[in-house]
Amino acid sequence: MERVPPWVRRKLPGGETYFRIRKILRKRGLHTVCEEARCPNISTCWGGGTATFMIMGDICTRRCGFCAVNHGKPAPLDPEEPRKVAEAAREMGLSYVVVTSVTRDDLPDGGAHHFLKTVEEIKKLLPRAGVEVLIPDFQGREDNLKVLLENPPSVINHNIEVPRKLYTKIGRPKNFYGRSLRVLEFYAGKGMLTKSGLMVGLGEEKEDIETTLKDLINAGVKILTVGQYLRPGFENLPVERYYYPQEFQELKDLARRMGFLAVEAGPLVRSSYKAEDLYSEALNLLGHSL
């Protein structure tokens, strides 16, 4: 693997809280993006008592060049999974629950109803908790997107991932960039608080980043995360460039000037990093309370 600079070195996981969280998840057979995507913040998040649940199994139907999640033919959905997620969140004592998933193009609704059921179960057991869902594109179909409007979460997160020109490089059709923008625009147009994330270090130029941020602003996105792409394995795309911490601060300042309400940018920032803090910050600026 490439030699990485010291500011992107990962901490080794451990500690009493870390192992308590792992035990809660193992007991129910639940997956997390923290493990499946080899998130560099697992020691920080689990050590702090939080985790990002990953529903619909651990096998993705797509094969993106940057992602560590396994791909192939997924297993059938577990109808008990939404309840298990809610129970684990309650046992963990979460006040803000983040749920993501693999992409399930094998399902007619892309898994939208399974997301809805998970949100409903969390709200049932934790009625005062915030719920953020980091969703796939649900194949871009409006009837699938409408499903989550039946019982809306606090935040709809859908990652743009990279600028448009890099979509074919990461293994996605270029028109999926516009599809992702339309997903975000759909929910923003329904009055929902929307969020997106961007990776850097895969060969983009500064103007590509600026164009992407403008596209997200125009789609109604209010919360943004920007992080360094880190190569999870030899089979994944190599890192083209490591950004310095000061460059992330500059991107954060740029995003704020462009109109994003809450921004987190840094070498190890990922979509759910400090999710509750970003949600609170955005709500405060909107004149609401958590």
C-alpha positions as CSV (number, residue, x, y, z in Angstrom):
1,M,0.0,0.0,0.0
2,E,1.0,3.6,-0.4
3,R,3.0,5.4,2.3
4,V,0.5,7.7,4.0
5,P,1.3,11.0,5.7
6,P,1.1,11.2,9.5
7,W,-2.1,13.2,9.5
8,V,-4.1,10.3,8.0
9,R,-2.7,7.6,10.3
10,R,-5.5,5.6,11.9
11,K,-5.8,4.8,15.6
12,L,-6.0,1.2,16.7
13,P,-9.4,0.3,18.1
14,G,-9.9,-0.6,21.7
15,G,-11.1,0.4,25.1
16,E,-14.1,-0.6,27.3
17,T,-16.7,1.4,25.3
18,Y,-15.4,0.1,22.0
19,F,-15.8,-3.5,23.1
20,R,-19.3,-2.8,24.6
21,I,-20.5,-1.4,21.3
22,R,-19.1,-4.4,19.4
23,K,-20.8,-6.8,21.8
24,I,-24.2,-5.1,21.3
25,L,-23.8,-5.3,17.5
26,R,-22.6,-8.9,17.5
27,K,-25.4,-10.1,19.8
28,R,-27.9,-9.1,17.1
29,G,-25.9,-10.0,14.1
30,L,-25.9,-6.4,12.8
31,H,-23.5,-4.8,10.3
32,T,-22.0,-1.4,10.4
33,V,-20.4,0.7,7.7
34,C,-17.6,1.3,10.3
35,E,-16.4,-2.3,9.8
36,E,-17.6,-3.2,6.3
37,A,-16.1,0.0,4.7
38,R,-13.0,-0.1,6.9
39,C,-13.8,3.4,8.2
40,P,-10.7,5.1,9.7
41,N,-12.8,6.5,12.5
42,I,-14.0,3.3,14.0
43,S,-11.9,3.7,17.1
44,T,-13.1,7.2,17.7
45,C,-16.8,6.5,17.0
46,W,-17.2,3.2,18.7
47,G,-14.9,4.4,21.5
48,G,-17.4,7.3,21.9
49,G,-20.4,5.0,22.0
50,T,-21.7,5.5,18.5
51,A,-21.8,3.5,15.3
52,T,-23.4,3.7,11.9
53,F,-25.7,0.8,11.1
54,M,-25.6,-0.8,7.7
55,I,-28.8,-2.5,6.8
56,M,-29.9,-4.9,4.0
57,G,-26.8,-7.2,4.5
58,D,-23.1,-6.7,3.7
59,I,-23.1,-7.6,0.0
60,C,-23.5,-4.7,-2.5
61,T,-24.9,-5.2,-6.0
62,R,-22.6,-2.5,-7.4
63,R,-18.8,-2.4,-7.6
64,C,-17.4,1.0,-7.1
65,G,-13.6,1.3,-7.4
66,F,-13.2,3.2,-4.1
67,C,-15.3,1.0,-1.8
68,A,-14.3,-1.8,0.5
69,V,-17.8,-3.3,0.9
70,N,-18.2,-6.8,-0.6
71,H,-20.1,-7.1,-3.8
72,G,-21.9,-9.9,-5.5
73,K,-25.3,-11.6,-5.0
74,P,-26.9,-10.5,-1.7
75,A,-29.0,-12.6,0.7
76,P,-32.7,-12.0,1.2
77,L,-33.7,-9.1,3.5
78,D,-34.0,-9.9,7.2
79,P,-37.5,-8.8,8.2
80,E,-36.4,-8.5,11.8
81,E,-33.4,-6.3,11.0
82,P,-35.3,-2.9,11.5
83,R,-36.3,-4.0,15.0
84,K,-32.8,-5.2,15.8
85,V,-31.3,-1.9,14.8
86,A,-33.8,0.0,17.0
87,E,-33.1,-2.3,20.0
88,A,-29.3,-1.9,19.5
89,A,-29.6,1.9,19.3
90,R,-31.7,1.9,22.5
91,E,-29.1,-0.3,24.3
92,M,-26.3,2.0,23.1
93,G,-28.2,5.0,24.5
94,L,-28.1,6.9,21.2
95,S,-29.8,10.3,20.9
96,Y,-29.0,10.4,17.2
97,V,-29.1,7.3,15.0
98,V,-27.4,7.0,11.6
99,V,-28.4,4.2,9.2
100,T,-26.9,3.4,5.8
101,S,-27.0,0.4,3.5
102,V,-25.5,-1.4,0.7
103,T,-27.0,-0.8,-2.7
104,R,-29.7,-3.3,-3.6
105,D,-30.5,-3.1,-7.3
106,D,-31.9,-6.6,-7.0
107,L,-34.9,-5.2,-5.1
108,P,-37.8,-3.5,-7.0
109,D,-37.8,-0.6,-4.6
110,G,-34.0,-0.5,-4.0
111,G,-34.7,-1.2,-0.3
112,A,-36.7,2.0,0.3
113,H,-39.4,0.2,2.3
114,H,-36.8,-1.5,4.5
115,F,-35.3,1.9,5.2
116,L,-38.8,3.2,6.1
117,K,-39.4,0.2,8.4
118,T,-36.1,0.9,10.1
119,V,-36.9,4.5,10.7
120,E,-40.3,3.6,12.1
121,E,-38.8,1.1,14.5
122,I,-36.2,3.5,15.8
123,K,-38.9,6.2,16.3
124,K,-41.0,3.7,18.1
125,L,-38.3,2.8,20.6
126,L,-36.5,6.2,20.7
127,P,-39.2,8.8,20.0
128,R,-36.9,11.7,21.0
129,A,-33.9,10.6,18.9
130,G,-32.9,12.1,15.6
131,V,-32.6,9.7,12.7
132,E,-30.3,10.2,9.7
133,V,-30.4,7.9,6.7
134,L,-27.6,7.7,4.2
135,I,-29.4,6.2,1.3
136,P,-28.5,4.7,-2.1
137,D,-30.1,6.3,-5.1
138,F,-33.1,3.8,-5.1
139,Q,-32.5,3.5,-8.9
140,G,-33.5,7.2,-9.2
141,R,-37.2,6.2,-9.3
142,E,-39.6,8.8,-7.8
143,D,-42.0,6.2,-6.5
144,N,-39.1,4.7,-4.6
145,L,-38.0,8.1,-3.3
146,K,-41.5,8.9,-2.1
147,V,-41.5,5.9,0.3
148,L,-39.4,7.7,3.0
149,L,-41.9,10.6,3.0
150,E,-44.4,8.4,4.7
151,N,-42.4,8.7,8.0
152,P,-39.5,11.1,7.3
153,P,-36.2,10.9,9.1
154,S,-34.5,14.0,10.4
155,V,-31.9,14.1,7.7
156,I,-31.7,12.5,4.2
157,N,-28.0,11.9,3.3
158,H,-27.0,10.8,-0.2
159,N,-23.3,11.0,-1.2
160,I,-22.3,12.6,-4.5
161,E,-18.9,10.9,-3.8
162,V,-16.7,12.6,-6.5
163,P,-17.0,15.2,-9.2
164,R,-18.9,14.3,-12.4
165,K,-15.7,13.8,-14.5
166,L,-14.5,11.0,-12.2
167,Y,-17.7,8.9,-12.3
168,T,-16.5,6.5,-15.0
169,K,-13.1,6.2,-13.2
170,I,-14.8,5.0,-10.0
171,G,-17.0,2.5,-12.0
172,R,-20.2,4.4,-12.3
173,P,-22.0,5.6,-15.4
174,K,-21.5,9.4,-15.8
175,N,-25.2,10.0,-15.8
176,F,-25.4,8.7,-12.2
177,Y,-24.0,12.0,-11.1
178,G,-27.1,13.8,-12.4
179,R,-29.3,11.0,-10.8
180,S,-27.7,11.6,-7.4
181,L,-28.3,15.4,-7.7
182,R,-32.0,14.7,-8.6
183,V,-32.3,12.4,-5.5
184,L,-31.1,15.2,-3.3
185,E,-33.2,17.8,-5.1
186,F,-36.3,15.7,-4.7
187,Y,-36.0,15.5,-0.9
188,A,-34.9,19.1,-0.5
189,G,-38.0,20.1,-2.6
190,K,-40.1,18.3,-0.1
191,G,-38.8,20.5,2.7
192,M,-36.4,17.9,4.1
193,L,-32.9,18.6,5.5
194,T,-30.5,17.1,3.0
195,K,-26.8,16.2,3.3
196,S,-24.1,15.0,1.0
197,G,-20.5,13.9,1.0
198,L,-17.4,14.3,-1.2
199,M,-14.1,12.4,-1.4
200,V,-10.9,14.1,-2.6
201,G,-7.6,12.6,-3.7
202,L,-8.8,10.7,-6.8
203,G,-7.5,13.1,-9.4
204,E,-9.9,16.0,-9.2
205,E,-8.9,19.6,-9.7
206,K,-9.9,22.6,-7.6
207,E,-12.4,23.8,-10.2
208,D,-14.0,20.3,-10.2
209,I,-14.6,20.6,-6.5
210,E,-16.1,24.1,-6.8
211,T,-18.4,22.9,-9.6
212,T,-19.6,20.0,-7.5
213,L,-20.3,22.1,-4.5
214,K,-22.3,24.5,-6.7
215,D,-24.3,21.6,-8.0
216,L,-25.0,20.4,-4.5
217,I,-26.1,23.9,-3.3
218,N,-28.3,24.2,-6.4
219,A,-29.9,20.9,-5.4
220,G,-30.8,22.2,-2.0
221,V,-28.1,20.5,0.1
222,K,-27.6,22.1,3.5
223,I,-25.0,19.8,5.2
224,L,-21.7,18.7,3.7
225,T,-18.8,16.4,4.6
226,V,-15.5,16.4,2.7
227,G,-12.8,13.7,3.4
228,Q,-9.6,12.2,2.0
229,Y,-10.0,9.1,-0.1
230,L,-8.0,6.3,1.5
231,R,-7.3,3.2,-0.5
232,P,-8.9,0.3,1.5
233,G,-7.2,-2.5,-0.5
234,F,-5.0,-3.4,-3.4
235,E,-8.1,-4.1,-5.6
236,N,-9.2,-0.5,-5.1
237,L,-8.2,2.7,-6.9
238,P,-4.9,4.2,-5.8
239,V,-4.7,7.6,-4.1
240,E,-3.7,10.3,-6.5
241,R,-2.9,12.9,-3.9
242,Y,-3.1,13.5,-0.2
243,Y,-4.5,16.8,0.9
244,Y,-2.9,18.8,3.7
245,P,-5.1,19.6,6.8
246,Q,-4.9,23.3,5.8
247,E,-6.4,22.5,2.4
248,F,-9.4,20.9,4.1
249,Q,-9.8,24.0,6.2
250,E,-9.8,26.0,3.0
251,L,-12.5,23.7,1.5
252,K,-14.6,24.1,4.6
253,D,-14.3,27.9,4.4
254,L,-15.2,27.8,0.7
255,A,-18.3,25.6,1.4
256,R,-19.5,27.9,4.1
257,R,-19.1,30.9,1.8
258,M,-21.1,29.1,-0.8
259,G,-24.1,28.7,1.5
260,F,-23.8,25.3,3.3
261,L,-25.2,25.6,6.8
262,A,-23.0,22.9,8.4
263,V,-19.7,21.6,7.1
264,E,-17.1,19.1,8.3
265,A,-13.9,18.7,6.3
266,G,-10.7,16.8,7.2
267,P,-8.5,13.9,6.3
268,L,-10.5,11.3,8.2
269,V,-13.9,12.8,7.8
270,R,-16.6,10.5,6.5
271,S,-20.3,10.8,5.9
272,S,-21.5,10.1,9.4
273,Y,-18.6,11.8,11.2
274,K,-20.0,14.2,13.9
275,A,-23.4,13.7,12.3
276,E,-25.4,14.8,15.3
277,D,-23.3,18.0,15.8
278,L,-23.7,18.9,12.1
279,Y,-27.5,18.3,12.4
280,S,-27.7,20.5,15.5
281,E,-25.6,23.2,13.8
282,A,-27.8,23.3,10.7
283,L,-31.0,23.4,12.8
284,N,-29.8,26.2,14.9
285,L,-29.1,28.3,11.7
286,L,-32.5,27.4,10.4
287,G,-34.0,28.7,13.7
288,H,-35.1,25.3,15.0
289,S,-34.1,23.2,18.0
290,L,-33.0,19.6,18.2
